[in-house]
């Protein structure tokens, strides 16, 4: 009699983050009404939305864009 594999299918996914569609710099620049070059400048200076490198390419999580925008919300032009 063959021994059954008792490992649950979900065990292999423990700790794995759910996959989301990553955005390209072009898509983010279009969304924020900026140039791709301006996004590159932000990355160089450690500013702007968080990004990830995938195989040497820059990508953005939609949740990081939303977080960045929420952090930029101000009530007054004189607010820091």
Protein Blocks (a to p, Z undefined) as FASTA:
>chain_A
ZZddfbdfklmmgoiacddddddfklmmmmnopafklmmmmmmnopajddddeehiacdd
fklmmmmmmmmpcfbfkbZZ
